């Protein structure tokens, strides 16, 4: 298999594995938890090393995953005090645990290990196919471990879809139905922690956070259906991986950094052009609402003076701009729009409401005119 295609497949697997639990993090407003877990993995690795005294042991990953759960527990403990908010709790916990990990590294045998800054910060997904995980006597590449994590995440989402959905959107109802939302929550955090640990080794912390948050946030803008959101998040993550790897290969840039940029650009496109929720769609919606409001205001003005002695002046086209405080050009545009919509008719310079126009104006006052 060509090296470029192989690398795209590696990152697509990591993206999909992170995007699935990432959707629930975004929906639960816990997106920063993935960043916190990514920072405290070092502490778990060091503590596990103190126990096994083997820098290549797979138990180091177990220690890292358990530290991720500890981070979540500490954050929630701070939140429950009602003294700090969620974002502040995360900001208090993960710098402290990360700093503790750095201190422990400085006093341990791991201090003598060579730490490549490029690999620590941005990762080296190019090496994700190189076997280095000893499992039951066999050395396995991170991509295969990540593939197993992806299958586990897919299975959990399929089997526990109803429980995850209910506990995410209505924890109180989930509790009343006996679903134990707290247990589901910590189970989800365990999955996030394990996924983050394996993905961290494969692609580095920056891209791990990107894969957890960006595809899920983009999918959230595209649909309200949870099942579709999960699928879209996985596809957006894989697309960002493919685009980033291709560009990085062409410009000879860092793969993880380029993929992170590609994910950001994809989110930007969704943010601008998503149907219904994109900024362009919202701009058109505001424009349409403004046009409709102007027509309604004209109908209300005519309705208020209909059948009164002032109607001859208030309903004259050449005098409307003084009564509505609109420029003459705007008056002409709104009248043309109201006429085309069948709300107003013209008799010379005098404007008259149709039944439809009278109904719209009456609805503003809560009145039924027909």
Secondary structure, 3 states (H helix, E strand, C coil): CCHHHHHHHHHHHHHHHHHHHHHHHHHCCCCHHHHHHHHHHHHHHHHHHHHHCCCCCCHHHHHHHHHHHHHHHHHHHHHHCCCCCHHHHHHHHHHHHHHHHHHHHHCCHHHHCCCCHHHHHHCCHHHCCCEEEEECCEEEEHHHHHHHHHHHHHHHHHHCHHHHHHHHHCHHHHHHCCCCHHHHHHHHHHHHHHHHHHHHHHHCHHHHHHHHHHHHHHHHHHCCCHHHHHHHHHHHHHHHHHHHHHHHHHHCCCHHHHHHHHHHHHHHHHHHHCCCCCHHHHHHHHHHHHHHHHHHHHHHHHHHHCCCCCHHHHCEHHHHHHHHCCCHHHHHHHHHHHHHCCCEEEECCEEEECHHHHHHHHHHCCCCCC
